[in-house]
Amino acid sequence: MLLPIDPWFTTSVAADVWAASRADAEGLAARQAQRLRALLAAAAKGSGFYRDRLGSQPASSVRLQDLPVSRKADLMRHFDDWVTDPALKLDEIKRFMRDSSQVGEPYLGRFTVWESSGSTGEPGIFVQDRHAMGIYDALESVRRPAPTLWHRLLDPWLMSERIVFVGAIGGHFASVVSMERLRRLSPMLAPRLQCVSFLRPLDELLAELQALRPTVLASYPSAALLLAQAQGEGRLKLALREVWTGGETLTPAMRRGIECGFGCGVRNSYGASEFLPMAGECSQGQLHLNSDWLILEPVDEHGRPVPPGQASATTLLTNLANHVQPLIRYDLGDQVQLATTPCACGSHLPVIDVQGRRDDTLRLAGRGRRRVQVLPLAISTVLEEEAGLFDFQLRQQGPRELTLCTARGGAEVTQQLRVARKALEAFLAAQGVPEVHIHCHSSQPGKRGRSGKVLRVLATPSH
């Protein structure tokens, strides 16, 4: 049985990542071109799905922009034909993932698997072999700036930190799988890596964080801001060195609120289930794309490339690291914009601005006169996990009045909405918001935000 990690490979990739971080544009382009040829060759050899698309032409003669766009729903329908390892079968992977005790455990002893949250529809299942995970590990460790230079030199692997991730921890999601994988690989590091559910009532969440005393907090911007506000109010007393954010848009105002509340710096990142560390933040606060290991094509609504300085309608991802489950011109659905000028930090890695979803934090009337804040990602997690509802919009109409709608219709959807209402009522009651009135509507499309995605959670301006 192969180990789920290849230390020699990871070390060699880390050395190349370090060198590429200092390479010029030509050096980065050469790495990208070489890795694209290797990916196309692997896809043509092992994936029936991509063999049909690539045809008989050699990988060296294929132009990426001539290949068709791939989408999650189509790939998932052809999962067993899409992957390049015949040992991977969708039904068996799903059975493995139904067991929450297996989170972070290597599948078949050699694969890391996780699921997307389903924020743009049905969730996807993504499989990485030990080489892909080694590349992700190298990108995360080498290109994550340390709070200070001495800290980078004395503790490059963060062995002195206590890192706590606050998020959805009840499923095989990428963030929690990554944390649990590190805990299983390193017994020495395990006590210093903890995951805490943001579904817990806020008072319980604050108490657990206080007991864990993290030096680094990792979470979504909306959750980090809520915790920073609690710190500012004296309900939390953490001595943080840094806050890591990702998964949502981090606005300048949110960054200021987090930095002011915790009195430390914020490091933002851009990633997805399809490629975990797509971009990381430099010392200038700019997101740099890891273009030596991935290709992002910002395109308009007709699939045509858009130039730097212009926001895209969507973005196509080609993952150069993962050969076991090829992603070639995969429609991410994200709206991005490439910078027109180089970054002052000196890196030639492209600077990218990501316009993600900006769902609202609800402020509901709790018992007495207390206001209860409820995170949008917590609501999404409850509706997805408890009711299997992915295509929805929840709008606040009053202090304890909500409207839940979905664009789909039919008897099955009506039943889903009934289950969703009960699950949401129970969750909000546990948060301290009793007797919430939730009105459900099917066949009603939701409002879209600037990114083009349907906003899932909306608070009224007065709330």
ROGU-403565 format. One record per residue (C-alpha): residue in one letter; y, x, z. Coordinates in Angstrom, 1 decimal. Last residue first. Layout:
BEGIN
<residu A	yy Y	xx X	zz Z>
...
% end
This chain:
BEGIN
<residu H	yy 44.4	xx -31.8	zz 9.9>
<residu S	yy 47.6	xx -33.2	zz 8.5>
<residu P	yy 46.9	xx -31.5	zz 5.2>
<residu T	yy 43.5	xx -33.2	zz 4.9>
<residu A	yy 40.6	xx -30.9	zz 5.4>
<residu L	yy 38.3	xx -30.2	zz 2.4>
<residu V	yy 34.8	xx -28.8	zz 2.5>
<residu R	yy 32.7	xx -28.2	zz -0.7>
<residu L	yy 35.4	xx -27.2	zz -3.2>
<residu V	yy 33.9	xx -27.5	zz -6.6>
<residu K	yy 34.1	xx -24.2	zz -8.4>
<residu G	yy 36.8	xx -23.6	zz -11.1>
<residu S	yy 38.2	xx -20.6	zz -9.1>
<residu R	yy 41.5	xx -22.6	zz -8.6>
<residu G	yy 39.6	xx -25.3	zz -6.8>
<residu R	yy 37.7	xx -28.3	zz -8.1>
<residu K	yy 37.6	xx -31.8	zz -6.6>
<residu G	yy 34.3	xx -33.4	zz -6.3>
<residu P	yy 32.4	xx -35.7	zz -8.7>
<residu Q	yy 31.4	xx -39.2	zz -7.5>
<residu S	yy 28.0	xx -40.4	zz -8.6>
<residu S	yy 27.0	xx -40.9	zz -4.9>
<residu H	yy 29.2	xx -41.9	zz -2.0>
<residu C	yy 28.7	xx -41.5	zz 1.7>
<residu H	yy 31.2	xx -42.5	zz 4.5>
<residu I	yy 30.8	xx -40.5	zz 7.7>
<residu H	yy 32.2	xx -41.9	zz 10.9>
<residu V	yy 32.0	xx -39.4	zz 13.7>
<residu E	yy 31.0	xx -40.8	zz 17.1>
<residu P	yy 30.9	xx -37.5	zz 19.1>
<residu V	yy 32.6	xx -34.2	zz 18.3>
<residu G	yy 31.4	xx -31.6	zz 20.9>
<residu Q	yy 29.6	xx -29.1	zz 18.6>
<residu A	yy 26.3	xx -30.8	zz 19.4>
<residu A	yy 27.8	xx -34.1	zz 18.3>
<residu L	yy 28.9	xx -32.4	zz 15.0>
<residu F	yy 25.3	xx -31.2	zz 14.4>
<residu A	yy 23.8	xx -34.6	zz 15.1>
<residu E	yy 26.3	xx -36.4	zz 12.9>
<residu L	yy 25.7	xx -33.9	zz 10.1>
<residu A	yy 22.0	xx -34.4	zz 10.2>
<residu K	yy 22.3	xx -38.1	zz 10.3>
<residu R	yy 24.7	xx -38.1	zz 7.3>
<residu A	yy 22.6	xx -35.7	zz 5.3>
<residu V	yy 19.4	xx -37.8	zz 5.8>
<residu R	yy 21.3	xx -40.9	zz 4.5>
<residu L	yy 22.8	xx -38.8	zz 1.7>
<residu Q	yy 19.4	xx -37.6	zz 0.6>
<residu Q	yy 18.1	xx -41.3	zz 0.5>
<residu T	yy 21.0	xx -42.2	zz -1.8>
<residu V	yy 20.2	xx -39.1	zz -3.9>
<residu E	yy 16.6	xx -40.3	zz -4.3>
<residu A	yy 17.7	xx -43.8	zz -5.3>
<residu G	yy 20.0	xx -42.6	zz -8.1>
<residu G	yy 23.2	xx -40.6	zz -8.5>
<residu R	yy 24.5	xx -37.1	zz -8.7>
<residu A	yy 28.2	xx -36.1	zz -8.4>
<residu T	yy 27.9	xx -36.0	zz -4.6>
<residu C	yy 30.1	xx -37.4	zz -1.9>
<residu L	yy 30.6	xx -37.1	zz 1.9>
<residu T	yy 33.7	xx -38.7	zz 3.3>
<residu L	yy 34.7	xx -37.9	zz 6.9>
<residu E	yy 36.3	xx -39.7	zz 9.8>
<residu R	yy 36.7	xx -38.3	zz 13.3>
<residu P	yy 40.3	xx -37.0	zz 13.3>
<residu G	yy 40.9	xx -38.6	zz 9.9>
<residu Q	yy 40.0	xx -38.5	zz 6.2>
<residu Q	yy 38.2	xx -35.1	zz 6.1>
<residu R	yy 36.5	xx -34.5	zz 2.8>
<residu L	yy 32.9	xx -33.3	zz 2.3>
<residu Q	yy 31.9	xx -32.4	zz -1.2>
<residu F	yy 28.4	xx -32.1	zz -2.4>
<residu D	yy 25.9	xx -30.5	zz -4.8>
<residu F	yy 23.6	xx -28.7	zz -2.5>
<residu L	yy 21.9	xx -31.4	zz -0.4>
<residu G	yy 18.4	xx -30.4	zz 0.7>
<residu A	yy 18.9	xx -32.6	zz 3.8>
<residu E	yy 18.4	xx -30.4	zz 6.8>
<residu E	yy 18.7	xx -26.9	zz 5.2>
<residu E	yy 21.4	xx -27.6	zz 2.6>
<residu L	yy 23.5	xx -30.1	zz 4.7>
<residu V	yy 23.3	xx -27.9	zz 7.8>
<residu T	yy 24.1	xx -24.7	zz 6.0>
<residu S	yy 27.0	xx -26.2	zz 4.1>
<residu I	yy 28.5	xx -27.5	zz 7.4>
<residu A	yy 28.2	xx -24.0	zz 9.0>
<residu L	yy 29.8	xx -22.5	zz 5.9>
<residu P	yy 32.8	xx -24.8	zz 6.3>
<residu L	yy 33.4	xx -23.7	zz 9.9>
<residu V	yy 34.0	xx -26.5	zz 12.5>
<residu Q	yy 37.1	xx -26.3	zz 14.7>
<residu V	yy 37.0	xx -28.7	zz 17.7>
<residu R	yy 40.3	xx -30.1	zz 19.0>
<residu R	yy 40.2	xx -31.2	zz 22.7>
<residu R	yy 42.1	xx -34.3	zz 23.7>
<residu G	yy 39.2	xx -35.9	zz 25.6>
<residu R	yy 36.0	xx -35.2	zz 23.8>
<residu G	yy 36.5	xx -33.7	zz 20.4>
<residu A	yy 38.9	xx -34.6	zz 17.6>
<residu L	yy 38.1	xx -32.6	zz 14.5>
<residu R	yy 39.7	xx -29.5	zz 13.0>
<residu L	yy 37.8	xx -28.7	zz 9.8>
<residu T	yy 37.9	xx -25.2	zz 8.4>
<residu D	yy 38.7	xx -25.4	zz 4.7>
<residu D	yy 36.9	xx -24.1	zz 1.7>
<residu R	yy 38.4	xx -21.3	zz -0.3>
<residu R	yy 35.8	xx -20.4	zz -2.9>
<residu G	yy 36.2	xx -17.1	zz -4.6>
<residu Q	yy 38.9	xx -15.5	zz -6.7>
<residu V	yy 37.8	xx -11.9	zz -6.9>
<residu D	yy 40.2	xx -9.0	zz -7.7>
<residu I	yy 38.6	xx -5.9	zz -9.2>
<residu V	yy 39.5	xx -2.3	zz -9.3>
<residu P	yy 37.2	xx -0.3	zz -11.6>
<residu L	yy 35.6	xx 2.9	zz -10.2>
<residu H	yy 37.8	xx 5.8	zz -11.3>
<residu S	yy 38.7	xx 6.6	zz -7.7>
<residu G	yy 42.0	xx 8.3	zz -7.0>
<residu C	yy 43.0	xx 6.3	zz -3.9>
<residu A	yy 46.1	xx 5.2	zz -5.7>
<residu C	yy 44.0	xx 2.8	zz -7.8>
<residu P	yy 44.2	xx 2.9	zz -11.6>
<residu T	yy 46.3	xx 0.3	zz -13.5>
<residu T	yy 45.3	xx -2.9	zz -15.4>
<residu A	yy 43.2	xx -4.4	zz -12.6>
<residu L	yy 40.1	xx -6.4	zz -13.5>
<residu Q	yy 40.3	xx -10.2	zz -12.7>
<residu V	yy 37.5	xx -12.3	zz -11.3>
<residu Q	yy 36.4	xx -15.9	zz -11.4>
<residu D	yy 32.8	xx -16.2	zz -10.1>
<residu G	yy 30.2	xx -18.4	zz -11.8>
<residu L	yy 27.6	xx -15.7	zz -11.7>
<residu D	yy 26.3	xx -16.2	zz -15.3>
<residu Y	yy 23.6	xx -13.6	zz -15.8>
<residu R	yy 24.3	xx -11.2	zz -18.7>
<residu I	yy 21.0	xx -9.4	zz -17.9>
<residu L	yy 19.3	xx -10.0	zz -14.6>
<residu P	yy 15.9	xx -8.3	zz -14.6>
<residu Q	yy 13.5	xx -9.2	zz -11.8>
<residu V	yy 11.3	xx -6.0	zz -11.2>
<residu H	yy 13.8	xx -3.7	zz -12.9>
<residu N	yy 16.6	xx -4.1	zz -10.3>
<residu A	yy 19.3	xx -1.4	zz -10.3>
<residu L	yy 21.1	xx -2.0	zz -13.5>
<residu N	yy 22.1	xx -5.6	zz -12.6>
<residu T	yy 23.9	xx -7.2	zz -15.6>
<residu L	yy 26.4	xx -9.8	zz -14.3>
<residu L	yy 28.4	xx -12.2	zz -16.4>
<residu T	yy 31.6	xx -13.6	zz -14.9>
<residu T	yy 33.3	xx -17.0	zz -15.1>
<residu A	yy 36.6	xx -18.5	zz -16.2>
<residu S	yy 38.2	xx -15.0	zz -16.1>
<residu A	yy 41.6	xx -14.0	zz -14.7>
<residu Q	yy 43.7	xx -11.8	zz -17.0>
<residu G	yy 45.0	xx -8.4	zz -15.9>
<residu P	yy 42.2	xx -6.6	zz -17.6>
<residu P	yy 41.2	xx -8.3	zz -20.9>
<residu V	yy 39.0	xx -11.4	zz -21.2>
<residu P	yy 35.7	xx -11.3	zz -23.0>
<residu R	yy 34.6	xx -14.4	zz -24.9>
<residu G	yy 32.1	xx -16.8	zz -23.3>
<residu H	yy 33.9	xx -19.9	zz -24.4>
<residu E	yy 35.3	xx -20.7	zz -20.9>
<residu D	yy 36.7	xx -17.2	zz -20.7>
<residu V	yy 34.7	xx -14.0	zz -19.9>
<residu P	yy 34.8	xx -11.3	zz -17.2>
<residu E	yy 31.8	xx -9.0	zz -18.0>
<residu L	yy 30.4	xx -7.2	zz -14.9>
<residu I	yy 28.0	xx -4.3	zz -15.4>
<residu L	yy 26.1	xx -2.9	zz -12.5>
<residu W	yy 24.9	xx 0.4	zz -11.1>
<residu D	yy 27.6	xx 2.9	zz -12.1>
<residu S	yy 30.1	xx 0.1	zz -12.1>
<residu N	yy 30.1	xx -0.2	zz -8.3>
<residu L	yy 33.3	xx -2.3	zz -8.5>
<residu H	yy 36.2	xx -1.1	zz -6.3>
<residu L	yy 37.9	xx -3.6	zz -4.1>
<residu Q	yy 41.4	xx -2.4	zz -3.0>
<residu G	yy 42.5	xx -2.0	zz 0.6>
<residu Q	yy 44.0	xx 1.4	zz -0.1>
<residu S	yy 41.3	xx 3.2	zz 1.9>
<residu C	yy 38.7	xx 1.7	zz -0.4>
<residu E	yy 37.0	xx -1.7	zz -0.3>
<residu G	yy 33.5	xx -2.3	zz -1.6>
<residu A	yy 32.2	xx -4.0	zz -4.7>
<residu M	yy 28.9	xx -5.3	zz -6.0>
<residu P	yy 26.9	xx -4.6	zz -2.8>
<residu L	yy 24.2	xx -7.3	zz -2.7>
<residu F	yy 23.4	xx -7.9	zz -6.4>
<residu E	yy 22.0	xx -11.3	zz -7.3>
<residu S	yy 22.3	xx -12.6	zz -3.7>
<residu A	yy 26.0	xx -11.8	zz -4.1>
<residu G	yy 28.5	xx -9.1	zz -3.1>
<residu Y	yy 32.2	xx -8.4	zz -2.7>
<residu S	yy 33.4	xx -6.4	zz 0.3>
<residu N	yy 36.2	xx -6.5	zz 2.9>
<residu R	yy 36.8	xx -3.9	zz 5.6>
<residu V	yy 39.1	xx -5.1	zz 8.4>
<residu G	yy 40.9	xx -2.8	zz 10.8>
<residu C	yy 41.3	xx -3.2	zz 14.5>
<residu G	yy 43.4	xx -5.1	zz 17.1>
<residu F	yy 41.0	xx -8.0	zz 17.3>
<residu G	yy 43.4	xx -10.9	zz 17.0>
<residu C	yy 46.0	xx -9.0	zz 14.9>
<residu E	yy 43.5	xx -7.6	zz 12.5>
<residu I	yy 41.8	xx -11.0	zz 12.1>
<residu G	yy 45.1	xx -12.9	zz 11.6>
<residu R	yy 46.5	xx -10.3	zz 9.2>
<residu R	yy 43.3	xx -10.4	zz 7.1>
<residu M	yy 43.4	xx -14.2	zz 7.1>
<residu A	yy 47.1	xx -14.2	zz 5.9>
<residu P	yy 46.3	xx -11.6	zz 3.2>
<residu T	yy 43.5	xx -14.0	zz 1.9>
<residu L	yy 39.8	xx -13.0	zz 2.3>
<residu T	yy 37.9	xx -15.1	zz -0.2>
<residu E	yy 34.4	xx -15.9	zz 0.9>
<residu G	yy 31.0	xx -14.0	zz 1.1>
<residu G	yy 32.4	xx -10.9	zz 2.7>
<residu T	yy 33.9	xx -9.5	zz 5.9>
<residu W	yy 33.4	xx -6.4	zz 8.0>
<residu V	yy 35.4	xx -6.1	zz 11.2>
<residu E	yy 36.0	xx -2.7	zz 12.7>
<residu R	yy 36.3	xx -0.6	zz 15.9>
<residu L	yy 35.9	xx -3.7	zz 18.1>
<residu A	yy 36.5	xx -3.8	zz 21.9>
<residu L	yy 35.6	xx -7.5	zz 22.5>
<residu K	yy 37.2	xx -9.8	zz 25.0>
<residu L	yy 36.7	xx -13.4	zz 24.0>
<residu R	yy 38.3	xx -16.5	zz 25.4>
<residu G	yy 41.6	xx -14.6	zz 25.9>
<residu E	yy 43.5	xx -16.7	zz 23.4>
<residu G	yy 43.8	xx -13.8	zz 21.0>
<residu Q	yy 40.1	xx -13.3	zz 21.2>
<residu A	yy 39.5	xx -16.9	zz 20.4>
<residu Q	yy 41.8	xx -16.6	zz 17.4>
<residu A	yy 39.9	xx -13.5	zz 16.3>
<residu L	yy 36.7	xx -15.6	zz 16.5>
<residu L	yy 38.1	xx -18.2	zz 14.2>
<residu L	yy 39.3	xx -15.6	zz 11.8>
<residu A	yy 35.9	xx -13.9	zz 11.7>
<residu A	yy 34.3	xx -17.2	zz 10.9>
<residu S	yy 36.7	xx -18.0	zz 8.1>
<residu P	yy 36.4	xx -14.4	zz 6.7>
<residu Y	yy 32.6	xx -14.5	zz 6.7>
<residu S	yy 30.8	xx -12.2	zz 9.2>
<residu A	yy 30.2	xx -8.6	zz 10.3>
<residu L	yy 31.5	xx -7.5	zz 13.7>
<residu V	yy 31.4	xx -3.8	zz 14.6>
<residu T	yy 31.7	xx -2.5	zz 18.2>
<residu P	yy 29.5	xx -5.4	zz 19.4>
<residu R	yy 29.5	xx -6.4	zz 23.1>
<residu L	yy 26.2	xx -8.3	zz 23.1>
<residu A	yy 27.1	xx -10.3	zz 26.2>
<residu Q	yy 30.5	xx -11.2	zz 24.9>
<residu L	yy 29.0	xx -12.2	zz 21.5>
<residu E	yy 26.6	xx -14.5	zz 23.3>
<residu A	yy 29.3	xx -16.1	zz 25.4>
<residu L	yy 31.5	xx -16.7	zz 22.3>
<residu L	yy 28.7	xx -18.4	zz 20.4>
<residu E	yy 27.9	xx -20.6	zz 23.4>
<residu D	yy 31.6	xx -21.7	zz 23.7>
<residu L	yy 31.7	xx -22.2	zz 19.9>
<residu P	yy 28.7	xx -24.5	zz 19.7>
<residu R	yy 25.9	xx -22.8	zz 17.8>
<residu L	yy 25.8	xx -23.1	zz 14.0>
<residu F	yy 27.4	xx -19.6	zz 13.6>
<residu S	yy 24.0	xx -18.1	zz 14.4>
<residu V	yy 23.9	xx -14.6	zz 15.8>
<residu C	yy 22.2	xx -11.6	zz 14.3>
<residu Q	yy 21.8	xx -8.3	zz 16.1>
<residu L	yy 21.7	xx -4.6	zz 15.1>
<residu R	yy 22.0	xx -2.0	zz 17.9>
<residu P	yy 18.7	xx -2.8	zz 19.5>
<residu A	yy 17.0	xx -2.2	zz 16.1>
<residu L	yy 18.5	xx 1.2	zz 15.4>
<residu M	yy 15.8	xx 3.2	zz 17.3>
<residu P	yy 13.1	xx 0.9	zz 16.0>
<residu S	yy 14.2	xx 1.7	zz 12.4>
<residu L	yy 12.4	xx 0.0	zz 9.5>
<residu R	yy 12.0	xx -3.3	zz 11.3>
<residu R	yy 15.6	xx -3.5	zz 12.4>
<residu L	yy 16.8	xx -2.4	zz 8.9>
<residu R	yy 14.8	xx -5.2	zz 7.3>
<residu E	yy 16.2	xx -7.7	zz 9.9>
<residu M	yy 19.7	xx -6.8	zz 8.9>
<residu S	yy 19.0	xx -7.1	zz 5.2>
<residu V	yy 17.1	xx -10.3	zz 5.6>
<residu V	yy 20.1	xx -11.7	zz 7.6>
<residu S	yy 22.6	xx -10.9	zz 4.9>
<residu A	yy 20.4	xx -11.9	zz 1.9>
<residu F	yy 19.3	xx -15.3	zz 3.2>
<residu H	yy 15.7	xx -15.9	zz 4.1>
<residu G	yy 16.5	xx -18.8	zz 6.5>
<residu G	yy 17.7	xx -19.7	zz 10.0>
<residu I	yy 20.3	xx -16.9	zz 10.3>
<residu A	yy 23.4	xx -18.4	zz 8.9>
<residu G	yy 26.3	xx -16.3	zz 10.0>
<residu V	yy 27.6	xx -13.9	zz 12.7>
<residu F	yy 26.3	xx -10.3	zz 12.1>
<residu V	yy 26.5	xx -8.0	zz 15.1>
<residu I	yy 26.7	xx -4.3	zz 14.9>
<residu R	yy 26.5	xx -2.0	zz 17.9>
<residu E	yy 27.7	xx 1.4	zz 16.7>
<residu S	yy 26.5	xx 4.9	zz 17.7>
<residu M	yy 23.9	xx 5.1	zz 15.0>
<residu L	yy 26.4	xx 4.3	zz 12.3>
<residu W	yy 24.5	xx 6.3	zz 9.6>
<residu P	yy 27.3	xx 8.8	zz 8.9>
<residu D	yy 28.0	xx 9.4	zz 12.7>
<residu L	yy 29.8	xx 12.7	zz 13.3>
<residu L	yy 31.3	xx 13.2	zz 9.9>
<residu R	yy 32.2	xx 9.5	zz 9.2>
<residu H	yy 33.6	xx 9.1	zz 12.7>
<residu W	yy 35.7	xx 12.3	zz 12.3>
<residu L	yy 37.2	xx 10.8	zz 9.2>
<residu T	yy 38.2	xx 7.6	zz 10.9>
<residu P	yy 37.3	xx 3.9	zz 10.5>
<residu A	yy 34.5	xx 4.9	zz 8.1>
<residu P	yy 34.8	xx 3.9	zz 4.5>
<residu R	yy 31.7	xx 2.1	zz 3.0>
<residu R	yy 30.9	xx 3.9	zz -0.2>
<residu V	yy 28.1	xx 6.2	zz 0.9>
<residu S	yy 26.2	xx 3.8	zz 3.2>
<residu E	yy 26.4	xx 0.5	zz 1.2>
<residu L	yy 25.9	xx 2.2	zz -2.2>
<residu A	yy 22.9	xx 4.2	zz -0.9>
<residu D	yy 21.3	xx 1.2	zz 0.7>
<residu Y	yy 21.7	xx -0.9	zz -2.5>
<residu I	yy 20.1	xx 1.9	zz -4.5>
<residu G	yy 17.2	xx 2.2	zz -2.1>
<residu M	yy 16.8	xx -1.6	zz -2.2>
<residu A	yy 16.4	xx -1.5	zz -6.0>
<residu H	yy 13.9	xx 1.4	zz -5.7>
<residu R	yy 11.9	xx -0.4	zz -2.9>
<residu D	yy 11.4	xx -3.5	zz -5.1>
<residu Q	yy 13.9	xx -6.4	zz -5.0>
<residu V	yy 13.1	xx -10.1	zz -5.4>
<residu F	yy 15.6	xx -13.0	zz -5.7>
<residu I	yy 15.0	xx -16.7	zz -5.2>
<residu G	yy 17.7	xx -19.0	zz -6.4>
<residu P	yy 19.1	xx -22.0	zz -4.6>
<residu E	yy 19.9	xx -25.3	zz -6.4>
<residu G	yy 23.6	xx -25.8	zz -7.2>
<residu T	yy 26.7	xx -23.6	zz -7.1>
<residu S	yy 26.6	xx -23.0	zz -3.3>
<residu G	yy 22.8	xx -22.8	zz -3.4>
<residu S	yy 22.6	xx -20.4	zz -0.4>
<residu S	yy 20.8	xx -17.7	zz -2.4>
<residu E	yy 17.3	xx -16.8	zz -1.4>
<residu W	yy 15.8	xx -13.5	zz -0.2>
<residu V	yy 12.9	xx -11.2	zz -1.0>
<residu T	yy 12.3	xx -7.5	zz -0.3>
<residu F	yy 9.1	xx -6.2	zz -2.0>
<residu R	yy 6.5	xx -3.6	zz -1.0>
<residu G	yy 4.1	xx -4.9	zz 1.7>
<residu L	yy 3.1	xx -8.0	zz -0.3>
<residu Y	yy 6.5	xx -9.4	zz 0.8>
<residu P	yy 8.2	xx -6.9	zz 3.1>
<residu E	yy 9.2	xx -8.6	zz 6.5>
<residu G	yy 13.0	xx -9.2	zz 6.7>
<residu V	yy 12.5	xx -12.9	zz 7.5>
<residu Q	yy 8.7	xx -13.4	zz 8.1>
<residu S	yy 9.2	xx -15.4	zz 11.3>
<residu S	yy 11.1	xx -18.0	zz 9.3>
<residu D	yy 7.8	xx -19.0	zz 7.5>
<residu R	yy 8.8	xx -21.1	zz 4.5>
<residu M	yy 9.6	xx -17.9	zz 2.7>
<residu F	yy 6.0	xx -16.9	zz 2.3>
<residu R	yy 5.1	xx -20.3	zz 0.8>
<residu K	yy 8.0	xx -20.0	zz -1.6>
<residu I	yy 6.8	xx -16.5	zz -2.6>
<residu E	yy 3.3	xx -17.9	zz -3.3>
<residu D	yy 4.7	xx -20.7	zz -5.5>
<residu L	yy 6.9	xx -18.3	zz -7.4>
<residu K	yy 4.2	xx -15.8	zz -8.3>
<residu L	yy 4.9	xx -12.0	zz -8.1>
<residu A	yy 1.8	xx -9.9	zz -8.5>
<residu P	yy 2.4	xx -9.9	zz -12.3>
<residu D	yy 5.3	xx -7.5	zz -11.9>
<residu T	yy 8.0	xx -7.8	zz -14.6>
<residu V	yy 9.6	xx -11.0	zz -13.4>
<residu W	yy 10.8	xx -13.6	zz -15.9>
<residu D	yy 7.4	xx -15.1	zz -16.9>
<residu D	yy 6.6	xx -16.1	zz -13.3>
<residu F	yy 10.2	xx -17.4	zz -12.8>
<residu H	yy 10.5	xx -19.5	zz -16.0>
<residu R	yy 12.1	xx -22.5	zz -14.4>
<residu M	yy 14.0	xx -20.1	zz -12.1>
<residu L	yy 15.5	xx -18.3	zz -15.1>
<residu D	yy 16.7	xx -21.5	zz -16.6>
<residu A	yy 18.3	xx -22.7	zz -13.4>
<residu K	yy 19.9	xx -19.3	zz -12.7>
<residu R	yy 21.6	xx -18.8	zz -16.1>
<residu S	yy 21.2	xx -16.3	zz -18.8>
<residu V	yy 23.8	xx -15.5	zz -21.5>
<residu P	yy 22.5	xx -14.5	zz -24.9>
<residu L	yy 22.4	xx -10.9	zz -26.0>
<residu D	yy 24.9	xx -9.6	zz -28.6>
<residu Q	yy 27.3	xx -8.4	zz -25.9>
<residu L	yy 24.6	xx -6.0	zz -24.6>
<residu R	yy 24.2	xx -4.2	zz -27.9>
<residu V	yy 20.6	xx -3.3	zz -28.4>
<residu S	yy 19.9	xx -0.1	zz -30.4>
<residu S	yy 18.7	xx 2.1	zz -27.5>
<residu A	yy 16.4	xx -0.7	zz -26.3>
<residu P	yy 14.3	xx -0.6	zz -29.4>
<residu Q	yy 14.3	xx -3.7	zz -31.6>
<residu S	yy 11.2	xx -5.9	zz -31.4>
<residu G	yy 12.8	xx -9.0	zz -29.9>
<residu L	yy 15.2	xx -8.9	zz -27.0>
<residu R	yy 15.1	xx -12.6	zz -26.2>
<residu D	yy 11.4	xx -13.1	zz -26.4>
<residu R	yy 10.8	xx -9.9	zz -24.4>
<residu Y	yy 13.3	xx -11.2	zz -21.9>
<residu F	yy 11.1	xx -14.2	zz -20.8>
<residu G	yy 7.9	xx -12.2	zz -21.2>
<residu S	yy 9.1	xx -9.7	zz -18.8>
<residu G	yy 7.3	xx -6.4	zz -18.5>
<residu K	yy 7.9	xx -4.2	zz -21.6>
<residu A	yy 11.1	xx -5.7	zz -22.9>
<residu A	yy 12.6	xx -6.0	zz -19.4>
<residu A	yy 11.7	xx -2.3	zz -18.6>
<residu A	yy 13.2	xx -1.1	zz -21.9>
<residu L	yy 16.4	xx -3.2	zz -21.3>
<residu L	yy 16.8	xx -1.8	zz -17.8>
<residu A	yy 16.3	xx 1.8	zz -18.9>
<residu R	yy 18.8	xx 1.4	zz -21.7>
<residu L	yy 21.3	xx -0.1	zz -19.3>
<residu R	yy 20.8	xx 2.8	zz -16.9>
<residu Q	yy 21.7	xx 5.4	zz -19.6>
<residu A	yy 24.8	xx 3.4	zz -20.6>
<residu Q	yy 26.0	xx 3.0	zz -17.0>
<residu R	yy 25.6	xx 6.6	zz -16.1>
<residu A	yy 27.4	xx 7.7	zz -19.3>
<residu A	yy 30.3	xx 5.2	zz -18.6>
<residu L	yy 30.7	xx 6.6	zz -15.0>
<residu G	yy 30.9	xx 10.1	zz -16.3>
<residu E	yy 33.4	xx 9.1	zz -19.0>
<residu A	yy 35.6	xx 7.3	zz -16.5>
<residu D	yy 35.8	xx 10.4	zz -14.2>
<residu A	yy 33.4	xx 11.1	zz -11.4>
<residu R	yy 34.3	xx 11.3	zz -7.7>
<residu S	yy 32.4	xx 8.2	zz -6.6>
<residu A	yy 29.8	xx 9.2	zz -9.1>
<residu A	yy 29.0	xx 12.3	zz -7.1>
<residu W	yy 28.5	xx 10.4	zz -3.9>
<residu V	yy 26.4	xx 7.8	zz -5.7>
<residu D	yy 24.3	xx 10.6	zz -7.2>
<residu A	yy 23.7	xx 12.1	zz -3.7>
<residu A	yy 22.9	xx 8.6	zz -2.4>
<residu V	yy 20.4	xx 8.2	zz -5.3>
<residu S	yy 18.6	xx 11.4	zz -4.3>
<residu T	yy 18.4	xx 10.3	zz -0.7>
<residu T	yy 17.2	xx 6.8	zz -1.6>
<residu F	yy 14.5	xx 8.3	zz -3.8>
<residu W	yy 13.3	xx 10.7	zz -1.1>
<residu P	yy 13.3	xx 7.9	zz 1.6>
<residu D	yy 11.3	xx 5.4	zz -0.5>
<residu I	yy 11.4	xx 2.1	zz 1.5>
<residu P	yy 9.0	xx -0.9	zz 1.5>
<residu L	yy 6.1	xx 1.6	zz 1.8>
<residu L	yy 3.5	xx 1.3	zz -0.9>
<residu M	yy 0.0	xx 0.0	zz 0.0>
% end
